[in-house]
Amino acid sequence: MDNWNMEKALELFSKLITGESVSAKDNTDLYEEYNSNMEMYNIFGSMIDKLNLTLYQHKEALYITAGEKNKVFGYTNEELRKMLGLKVNKELYTCYFIIYNIITLFYKDSSSYTFQEYIKIEDVLRSVDGSLSSIISKLDVIAKNELEENSFNAIAVLWEELPLTHSNELVVNTRAYKGSKLGYIKIVFNFLKDQNLFIEVEERYYANDRFKALIENYFEDFRGRLYEIMSEGGLN
């Protein structure tokens, strides 16, 4: 194995895993090596496969993300609960469901490759209300097992009990409380901004290129059981 190619593969990995931009504009030499040097490409591909990572290429830029159940480079449920200020998994699953609705608002499927320019909090509120109501109405048909049924029922009960806003909330500012529907959405928005996936301009939220790469490849490669449920509920 060529030591130079190994060093370049390690350098590329180091840049991406620490959040540096590797594209046609930034760290151009590494980006060009990845696209033109087959040996370096194969070494890097083998590295991320073994580390359970996924590489996305979007608009002449490379992005890396943790694979499913990656406990080293990803987050556990416990870690995410702490980051989001949540106590129990049903609260976390509600946030997951909100994130899924955000994804579908930006990008419906892979047939058009067209992204919504921006979304607002009220768009997500309507989407979560509508999609959850549709799923619950068909849950006895859609759910494959008791665990799925109980999980969605728990989310639905939590969401239904929440008021639209909370008296202590500052929804339009940076603080967010889990005492209301808008509070949960704001918690998720803040998390996505902290993860460098969102750009906020005057209460409009734009997906940056990294988030677009993740969304596009989600529909191409993963989708998963939640996608099946949403589709069976007539929501995709």
Secondary structure, 3 states (H helix, E strand, C coil): CCHHHHHHHHHHHHHHHCCCCEECCCCHHHHHHHHHCHHHHHHHHHHHHHCCEEEEECCCEEEEEECCCCCCCCCCHHHHHHHHCCCCHHHHHHHHHHHHHHHHHHCCCCCCCCCCCCECHHHHHHHHHHHHHHHHHCHHHHCCCHHHHHHHHHHHHHHHHCCCCCCCCCCCCCCCCCCCHHHHHHHHHHHHHHCCCEEEECCEEEECHHHHHHHHHHHHHHCHHHHHHHHHCCCC
